[in-house]
Amino acid sequence: MKISGKRIGLIVGLLIFSALIFLPTPEGLSHQAMRAAAVALLMTSLWVSEAIPIAATALLPLALFPLLGILDAETTAANYGHNYVLMLLAGFIISKAIEVHHLHRRIALSIMNLIGSSRRMLLLSFMVASALLSMWIANVAVALLMLPIAMAIISRENEASGHNKDFGIALMLAIAYACSIGGTGTLIGTPPNMVFAGMVQKLYPDAPEIPFFQWMLLGVPLIVIFLPLIWFYLVRYFKIKGKFEGGKEIVEKELKGLGTMKPAEKMVLGIFIFTALAWVFRRDIVVDDFVLPGWASLLGVSDWVHDSTVAVFSCLLLFFLPDKSESGKRLITWKQAEAIPWGTVMIVGGGYAIAESFGTTGLAAWLGTELQFIANWSPLLVLLSVITLMTFLTEINSNTATANIFLPVLATMAVSSGTHPYMLMIPATIACSFAFMLPSGTGTNTVIFGSELVTIPQMARAGFWLNLISILLLTIVLYLVAVPVFDMGGAVPAWAK
């Protein structure tokens, strides 16, 4: 009888879990730390194999940590209501309101109408629209939005040029890649970014908070660098050229179909802009000797509020304010809000629980001692190795789950080698969004594969070379950009010791 990969993952996970529970603990490691490692490895096996739904796997700490004496129930549960978990939850609801009122569709079509209608410019316009929307809206939702517009254009292209498959494949991949890259631009852009920000607080309680604006100082340059690079790569790889007849007409027709902006759409746009500005300007912005006070400082509440405060406030506005086009209806209803990806929120919370167990039980400190040999490696070699590992692992595993599994270990590796924990954590986080080869790599790849216009071999061939290019360039860019932005030039900061 053939055993499925899911069953193998379940069996392997349970065997490892049982072995670590009953085997003697290594010297210097407590029983609680050994059990925390057992749960973490069980979750890793279940996440990789998807033996049970990955969101269900994320709930294991709630049951196992108290039963095994790792963390009490209250401490464990608090991780699922962490500030960044609530920020992600509220962000999803704001994104849903944008979808409900078709605001994201209007923004995307307006960008495409502005940039141009040649095949190359059409490809670029889809990428720019996808990336900008993915900075604020769930990547998969953006890919799903762009898909029907792209398929209409591909259909027109096939009628005009006799089934030019290369353009269709390039357009599908352009959407998937741009959505993934765009998600790196803001903390709210993709769940791995939130995993990183929350894990820093869990592993290092004295560490400064990751400001929204500070992350954008890293994320936006990444988009500016990689978006044109990937566009150029796709244009060359698929030999895209010539004018596209009918593309502008399709975009204009779609825009016309939306009609003029309704009052509710304008209100949602206003709330979205308010939220983005409140996130960016919450904390003081310091440039050399110039200080622009944040609104939280001006109000005297800088120690009381968080980016999650902004997100939840804006989310509540959507439930309070009326939709003037429909009597008695609000800008968003709870039924509409229920459609957000709650599972992703739980996965992030589960990752925070793992990180808490690593720190509380001493598992992180023990791993740091065992990994001290990393100090003999070249920092650039370590960085390159981490980015390569995370990029290819994400091809076969959820990027959020991959971040949950490896960030606590990488943080410990960095500190044990005498470097800033961000030096490995940030590259690993970003690399989780740079999986271009397989449908399982990211949700956007899965959406595009579902269109049946791209086969796995086509995606793998184009994505493999792009993975290699991205690994090399990411190593250089992150070394040059992330180090000064996050002040990682010195040794291990006091809050990480």
Beta strands, then each sheet from edge to edge (+ up, - down):
strand 1: 285-287
strand 2: 290-292
sheet 1: 1+ 2-
end
